[in-house]
Amino acid sequence: MILALVVGLVILATPAVATADEHGGPTTTTTLPSPTGPYASCAALVAGGRSTILSPHDATGDGQSPAERLFRCELKDYRQAVAQIDGAFRQAVAQARTQFRRSIRAAHSAAQRSAALQAMQTAIIQAATVRSAALVTLGPPPVPRRRA
């Protein structure tokens, strides 16, 4: 129960990206630079130079426009943040269920079984509250900018 709150507060405090090694091993979390907002790293990336990615529908060979690159970067960051929030939620629920199974095995009375079930339900509700707050803080997904 406390782990879910701590994980939620960490998610709300710092935008981060989860990455896995090339063998699909454990994930590590790194904090994104956020001097002016959640997508500041994307703005710096787009301002830093031209993309070498060519669009298959681009006949002139110019590649993606800066607005398209910015949108794709922002969308990638948004999806990674949502995945991290969902992963933390799933982990908190799994931990609540594991603790319930341990408690139910040790329970000898109906009151103990009821208390174990209530503790699991409370932990899941708390995890859902933290997830919801994190998603609200993250905001809506980015939208593509129209060309002028």
Secondary structure, 3 states (H helix, E strand, C coil): CHHHHHHHHHHHHCCEEEEECCCCCCEEEEECCCCCCCCHHHHHHHHCCCCCCCCCCCCCCCCCCHHHHHHHHHHHHHHHHHHHHHHHHHHHHHHHHHHHHHHHHHCCCHHHHHHHHHHHHHHHHHHHHHHHHHHHHHCCCCCCCCCC
